[in-house]
Amino acid sequence: MKTRVISLVASVAFITGLAVPPSVLASDSSDLTKALAGSTALQLPATAANLVTKAAAADKQAVAVAVVKASVGLNPAATVAIVSAVARDNPSTAPVAAVTAATLQFKQIGLIVKAAVTAAPSEAGNIVAALIKEFPKNYSVIAIAAAEAAPSAGRDILAVLADNVPALQPAIQGAIAKFAANDSNIPVLAILSQINNQANSSAALETTQPLAALNPPMITATVTPLLAGPQLVAPFTPVTTINNITSTSTTPQTPSGRTYAEP
């Protein structure tokens, strides 16, 4: 083997921190780049998948990492299609292919998960586990995307989530227990939403004292006028009592001050 041969797989494993054996490709790394670069944008995903398929069984995982890295480097816009093609033709490599792609194109992590799980549904649990180990803070995005791609893998996805996120384990186990033992189509999104709501409610209660302990004294609010000044009040006029007047009790009065002639 040529001394100039550089283990592309080893370098990728070092950069991404993946647990990939430092095996060397059967050909020079430049040969791999040339093989991929000769493909059009539409051909690139299939070419990448074919290179992984041709690799020896012992090197297949490592070759998948190297091929995905090189392919995404040539055409980042084809990341999702590359993962889908590699996972479809080589299901066992779906987890490392998805992790490698997500490391290079993190903003597309949800789409990458869906592509990998859709192409290799039998590897849903392994795909979720591999991605959560690399991106633990994004466990909900990973689990929900995987469940959307393979609803029938809901139980496996939740089990993997419970194993990798210990804080969620009691709640997830309690939720799973409500379903039949042979029911694998468990709604991951609904369960995670419920757990999140319960966690928020618990956090709110922990910061609030019991009502009996509060028992606050009655507080009377005092409203102060914005502008202080003299108040304008109309003069007080006492109300006099006016007797009822009827026509039978009145006596005609003669006007005074001038001579008045009766008609």
C-alpha positions as CSV (number, residue, x, y, z in Angstrom):
1,M,0.0,0.0,0.0
2,K,1.3,3.4,-0.9
3,T,2.8,5.4,1.9
4,R,1.0,8.5,0.5
5,V,-2.4,6.9,1.2
6,I,-4.2,9.0,3.8
7,S,-6.9,7.5,5.9
8,L,-9.8,9.8,5.2
9,V,-11.9,7.8,7.5
10,A,-9.5,8.2,10.4
11,S,-9.5,12.0,9.8
12,V,-13.3,12.2,9.7
13,A,-13.6,10.1,12.8
14,F,-11.2,12.5,14.6
15,I,-13.0,15.6,13.5
16,T,-16.5,14.5,14.3
17,G,-15.7,12.4,17.3
18,L,-17.5,9.4,16.0
19,A,-16.7,5.9,17.3
20,V,-15.5,4.7,13.8
21,P,-12.5,2.3,13.4
22,P,-9.5,4.0,11.8
23,S,-9.6,1.7,8.7
24,V,-8.1,2.8,5.4
25,L,-10.0,2.9,2.1
26,A,-8.9,0.4,-0.5
27,S,-8.0,3.2,-2.8
28,D,-6.3,6.6,-2.5
29,S,-8.5,9.4,-1.1
30,S,-8.0,11.3,-4.3
31,D,-9.6,8.4,-6.1
32,L,-12.7,8.6,-3.9
33,T,-13.0,12.3,-4.6
34,K,-12.6,11.8,-8.3
35,A,-15.2,9.1,-8.3
36,L,-17.7,11.4,-6.6
37,A,-16.8,14.6,-8.5
38,G,-17.5,12.9,-11.8
39,S,-21.1,12.6,-10.9
40,T,-23.8,15.2,-11.6
41,A,-25.8,16.6,-8.8
42,L,-28.6,14.1,-9.6
43,Q,-26.2,11.2,-9.7
44,L,-24.2,12.1,-6.6
45,P,-26.4,10.3,-4.0
46,A,-26.6,7.1,-6.0
47,T,-22.8,7.2,-6.6
48,A,-22.1,7.7,-2.9
49,A,-24.4,4.8,-2.0
50,N,-22.8,2.5,-4.6
51,L,-19.3,3.2,-3.1
52,V,-20.5,2.1,0.3
53,T,-22.2,-1.0,-1.2
54,K,-18.9,-2.1,-2.8
55,A,-16.9,-1.7,0.4
56,A,-16.0,-4.8,2.3
57,A,-18.2,-5.7,5.2
58,A,-15.6,-4.9,7.8
59,D,-15.0,-1.5,6.3
60,K,-18.6,-0.6,5.4
61,Q,-19.2,1.7,8.4
62,A,-16.0,3.6,7.9
63,V,-16.4,3.9,4.2
64,A,-19.9,5.3,4.8
65,V,-18.5,8.1,7.0
66,A,-15.9,8.9,4.4
67,V,-18.3,8.9,1.5
68,V,-20.9,11.0,3.2
69,K,-18.3,13.6,4.2
70,A,-16.8,13.8,0.7
71,S,-20.2,13.9,-1.0
72,V,-21.6,16.6,1.3
73,G,-18.4,18.6,0.8
74,L,-19.0,18.5,-3.0
75,N,-22.7,19.4,-2.8
76,P,-24.1,20.5,0.6
77,A,-27.5,21.0,-1.0
78,A,-27.7,17.3,-1.6
79,T,-27.1,16.3,2.0
80,V,-30.5,14.8,2.7
81,A,-30.6,12.9,-0.6
82,I,-27.1,11.5,0.0
83,V,-28.1,10.2,3.5
84,S,-31.3,8.7,2.1
85,A,-29.5,6.9,-0.7
86,V,-26.7,5.5,1.5
87,A,-29.2,4.4,4.2
88,R,-31.5,2.8,1.7
89,D,-28.8,0.7,0.0
90,N,-26.9,0.0,3.2
91,P,-29.3,0.1,6.2
92,S,-26.7,-0.9,8.7
93,T,-24.7,2.3,7.9
94,A,-27.7,4.6,8.4
95,P,-26.7,5.7,11.9
96,V,-23.2,6.8,11.1
97,A,-24.3,8.3,7.8
98,A,-26.9,10.4,9.6
99,V,-24.5,11.5,12.3
100,T,-21.8,12.5,9.8
101,A,-24.3,14.5,7.7
102,A,-25.8,16.2,10.8
103,T,-22.3,17.2,12.0
104,L,-21.6,18.8,8.6
105,Q,-25.1,20.3,8.1
106,F,-26.5,20.7,11.6
107,K,-29.3,23.1,10.5
108,Q,-30.8,20.2,8.5
109,I,-30.7,17.7,11.4
110,G,-34.5,17.2,11.4
111,L,-34.6,16.4,7.6
112,I,-31.5,14.2,7.9
113,V,-33.2,12.1,10.6
114,K,-36.3,11.7,8.6
115,A,-34.4,10.7,5.5
116,A,-32.3,8.1,7.3
117,V,-35.3,6.6,9.2
118,T,-37.5,6.6,6.1
119,A,-34.8,4.8,4.1
120,A,-34.0,2.4,6.9
121,P,-36.9,2.1,9.3
122,S,-35.5,-1.1,10.8
123,E,-32.6,1.1,12.1
124,A,-34.8,3.8,13.6
125,G,-33.8,3.0,17.2
126,N,-30.1,2.9,16.3
127,I,-30.3,6.1,14.3
128,V,-31.9,7.9,17.2
129,A,-29.4,6.6,19.7
130,A,-26.4,7.5,17.6
131,L,-27.7,11.1,17.0
132,I,-28.7,11.7,20.6
133,K,-25.2,10.6,21.7
134,E,-23.7,13.3,19.4
135,F,-26.4,15.9,19.9
136,P,-27.9,15.3,23.4
137,K,-29.5,18.8,23.6
138,N,-31.5,18.1,20.5
139,Y,-33.1,14.8,21.7
140,S,-36.7,16.0,21.2
141,V,-36.1,17.2,17.6
142,I,-34.4,13.8,16.8
143,A,-37.0,11.7,18.4
144,I,-40.0,13.5,16.9
145,A,-38.5,13.6,13.4
146,A,-37.8,9.8,13.6
147,A,-41.3,9.1,14.8
148,E,-42.8,11.1,12.0
149,A,-40.8,9.0,9.5
150,A,-41.6,5.7,11.2
151,P,-44.7,5.9,13.4
152,S,-44.6,2.2,14.0
153,A,-41.2,2.6,15.7
154,G,-42.6,4.8,18.5
155,R,-42.0,2.3,21.3
156,D,-38.4,1.7,20.2
157,I,-37.8,5.5,19.8
158,L,-39.1,6.2,23.3
159,A,-37.1,3.4,24.8
160,V,-33.9,4.7,23.3
161,L,-34.8,8.2,24.5
162,A,-35.3,6.9,28.1
163,D,-32.0,5.1,28.0
164,N,-30.1,8.2,26.7
165,V,-31.9,10.9,28.7
166,P,-32.2,9.5,32.3
167,A,-34.2,12.5,33.5
168,L,-37.0,11.5,31.1
169,Q,-36.9,7.8,32.0
170,P,-39.7,7.7,34.7
171,A,-42.1,9.8,32.7
172,I,-41.5,7.8,29.5
173,Q,-41.9,4.4,31.2
174,G,-45.1,5.6,32.8
175,A,-46.5,6.7,29.5
176,I,-45.5,3.5,27.7
177,A,-47.1,1.4,30.4
178,K,-50.5,2.8,29.4
179,F,-50.3,1.1,26.0
180,A,-50.6,-2.6,25.2
181,A,-47.4,-4.6,25.3
182,N,-47.6,-5.4,21.6
183,D,-48.5,-1.8,20.6
184,S,-45.5,-0.3,18.8
185,N,-47.3,2.7,17.3
186,I,-47.0,5.0,20.3
187,P,-47.4,8.8,19.7
188,V,-44.0,10.1,20.5
189,L,-44.9,13.8,19.9
190,A,-47.9,13.6,22.2
191,I,-46.0,11.9,25.0
192,L,-43.1,14.4,24.8
193,S,-45.5,17.3,24.8
194,Q,-47.3,15.9,27.9
195,I,-44.0,15.4,29.7
196,N,-42.9,18.9,28.9
197,N,-46.2,20.4,30.1
198,Q,-46.0,18.4,33.3
199,A,-42.4,19.6,33.9
200,N,-43.4,23.2,33.3
201,S,-46.4,22.9,35.8
202,S,-44.1,21.3,38.4
203,A,-41.6,24.1,38.0
204,A,-44.3,26.7,38.5
205,L,-45.6,25.0,41.7
206,E,-42.1,24.8,43.2
207,T,-41.8,28.5,43.0
208,T,-45.2,29.2,44.6
209,Q,-46.0,28.8,48.3
210,P,-49.1,26.9,49.4
211,L,-52.2,29.1,49.7
212,A,-52.7,28.3,53.4
213,A,-49.2,29.5,54.1
214,L,-49.6,32.8,52.4
215,N,-52.8,34.1,54.1
216,P,-52.0,37.7,53.3
217,P,-53.6,40.6,55.4
218,M,-56.3,42.6,53.8
219,I,-54.7,45.5,51.9
220,T,-56.8,48.6,51.2
221,A,-55.6,50.5,48.2
222,T,-55.4,54.3,48.4
223,V,-55.9,56.2,45.2
224,T,-54.0,59.5,45.2
225,P,-55.2,62.2,42.7
226,L,-52.6,62.9,40.1
227,L,-53.1,66.7,40.5
228,A,-53.7,68.3,43.8
229,G,-55.7,71.5,43.9
230,P,-58.9,73.2,45.1
231,Q,-62.1,71.3,44.4
232,L,-64.9,73.1,42.8
233,V,-68.2,72.4,44.6
234,A,-71.5,74.0,43.9
235,P,-73.1,76.0,46.9
236,F,-75.2,74.0,49.2
237,T,-78.9,74.8,48.9
238,P,-81.2,73.3,51.5
239,V,-84.2,71.6,50.2
240,T,-87.5,73.1,51.5
241,T,-90.7,71.2,52.0
242,I,-93.4,72.0,49.6
243,N,-97.0,71.2,50.7
244,N,-99.3,69.6,48.2
245,I,-101.7,72.2,46.7
246,T,-105.2,71.2,45.6
247,S,-107.8,73.3,43.8
248,T,-110.3,73.1,46.7
249,S,-107.9,74.5,49.3
250,T,-106.7,77.6,47.4
251,T,-108.1,81.1,47.8
252,P,-107.7,83.6,44.9
253,Q,-105.2,86.3,45.9
254,T,-105.4,89.9,44.9
255,P,-102.2,91.2,43.4
256,S,-100.7,94.1,45.3
257,G,-98.8,97.1,44.2
258,R,-101.3,98.4,41.5
259,T,-105.0,98.8,41.2
260,Y,-106.5,95.8,39.7
261,A,-109.8,95.6,38.0
262,E,-111.7,92.4,38.1
263,P,-113.1,91.3,34.9
